């Protein structure tokens, strides 16, 4: 009999990434830290500077993952964006960087023959200078991202 260890581990993982010493670039980490305060037993969060290959083990131990990062906002695009993710083609992922969520999903698939359902939440950012203060745009995006993540988590927990 084969036992699936994922049945006993947290179902949901939120990974917020970015440089918290580069103002708005750290908004992903702030989101992950805020999610950690929700006290939801099925949700675990990680705040990291960048996505690294070692995170594949964490992805293997969850059923659903939400990646959160900042993006350089423009006048045309300045809203929180939420997109489902699939792994990169496993034949090509080693050529890229695992600092990209789809590459990390592909690495997880290659190592464990499994990857969790995944979403990417990106938050508009305008200030990447040295500092720890978020711009008004990133602060608003942080609040919106938390709402969107809550909706994603609720949708996942209600799905069969």
Number of C-alpha atoms within 10 A of each C-alpha: 3 4 7 9 10 13 11 10 14 16 20 25 25 27 28 29 25 22 22 22 15 17 21 33 30 27 34 31 26 23 26 24 17 15 22 17 9 11 9 11 10 13 19 20 21 20 24 19 17 17 21 15 15 12 18 22 13 13 26 20 21 23 19 22 26 25 25 29 25 26 20 15 17 11 5 6 11 17 19 21 17 18 12 10 17 16 20 19 13 15 9 10 19 14 9 12 14 21 14 15 23 21 26 26 30 25 27 24 19 16 13 13 10 16 24 22 18 22 21 21 21 23 30 26 27 19 19 19 12 13 15 16 17 22 17 13 17 29 18 15 23 25 14 16 25 17 12 16 21 14 12 17 21 11 11 15 13 8 7 5
